[in-house]
Amino acid sequence: MNNFTYKFDTPVFKGKVDFPTGVFIDGNFIAGSNNTTIDVINPTNGEIIAKVSEATTKDVDLAVEAAQKAFDTTWGLNAPGALRARLLNKLATLMEEHHDRLSAVEALDNGKTFNWAKYGDVTIAIDTIKYYAGWADKIQGKTIETSKGKLAYTRHEPIGVVGQIVAWNFPLLLMCIKIAPALACGNTIVFKPSEFTPLSALYLASLIRTAGFPSGVFNVVVGTGPTVGEAISLHMGIEKVAFTGSTRVGRRIMECAAKSNLKDVTLELGGKSPNVILNDADLELAVGWSSHGIFWSSGQVCMAGSRIFVQSGIYDEFLKRFTEKTRSLKLGDPFDADAYQGPVVSKEHYDRVMGYIASGKADGATVHQGGERHGDLGYWIQPTIFTNVRPDMKIVKEEIFGPVAVIIKFEDEDDVVRQANDTVYGLAAAVFTQDVSRALDVAHRLRAGTVWINSASEVNAAIPLGGYKQSGNGRDLGEYALSHYTNVKAVHVNIGNTRI
Ligand code: NAD
């Protein structure tokens, strides 16, 4: 079992990180039971940066056992809310101390820029831990009046051992979004990061240990989806799985839950979000947010505004300005101070996105901008704009999860609402207009879990995030997420000893 020791000497961060890379079970970092490792690849050059211990199904069993023991003894109903809040706040303080180092690890592992990792991902991750620390001592039920001599009340009890599986696009943030409400409510966790980006999860595990969470409350098993992910979804000792990832895998997780113990499942899945720009929009504002909406983090954002609908009166001017904005985005090393876009996460994902670009070309769409690889090392893809697309094209229908926008001209609002909703997804949407009534009317007619008015891709710890249709079920973030981490118990009390 190794440590990840790395010295950063970059324009934006200089410093060293050092943390263990074992499977984290019952408070200890250990070698996986098969003694194998997973290579972690730097997407800027394809080189191996770390080898982390690979978990097996046996390790999942051990993690569940440790999590169950902790639930029954030191956590669950045995840990008062005030203690859970204190430990979560301690973790947030440690994350603040390690803010730059966590950001550097995230940029190195995922390819996102250090600055976006620092001011976006890690900042929101810390906010999320603090937000749920605030809830930890406010998890409470209701008293319900029934009749004289009777009393009923509800208890919001933790569920037990929870499995959590996440994607690689915001590794630390997705992790904190999952673990914070689960811990605040008193559950114990078996957590699986993506095998493509496991480093920040292991780093955070070492901070969780330092913060003083009892052993076994939080466990990390790094491994592939078909082995470790399925072992979690099928496990009879896990009573809930919370998942962030693709719709394809979400479907499989539901199948596994149905086949095993009917565990509760919440899913945060893919999207093909519409971004609707009306004739009276503030053009500069619309161009800026639309660009961010699709090109931020190389477009590897579940809620990315990948279908941009522009009303005919401003179409030409929007396209001109949007193209200029796209050309101005600086592709560069994630540790360059002025880089906006780094590489995509992996060779596999690079091939997938380039495959979509090729399909757009083959289907006859016009590559208005980009459409090629950038550089000859690593996995950069030029920010790409397609025009002259048809609704049946793959690039219009399917989630590409890369820096690829399609721009579609429309005439009237009813038609754009119909087109925007013509998708199996329903994660997010945006509308740009200076008329508040039109904004709210369109926002209410869009079938999506989040709608931004005059902005895009904003996330806040207090605001729920989740999908309609095949973008998932349940909600992450905000007060809403708490309901997915408790069982409600109703207690009936016969105060008056009424006899039957
Ligand atoms: P993915 O579905 O391939 O993998 C996600 C996680 O599931 C990984 O940890 C993976 O190892 C695991 N996994 C794979 N096969 C599994 C199986 N059979 N059983 C259990 N687990 C398995 O997704 P990805 O490529 O990592 O991420 C991209 C996807 O994630 C996109 O579709 C994106 O929209 C989605 N996403 C959604 C949100 C959201 O909040 N809705 C946020 C981020 C990403």
Residues whose N, C-alpha, C, O or C-beta is under 5 A from the ligand:
A	BS01	NAD	I165 V166 A167 W168 K192 P193 S194 E195 G223 T224 G225 P226 G229 E230 T244 G245 S246 T247 V249 R252 E268 L269 G270 G271 C302 S471
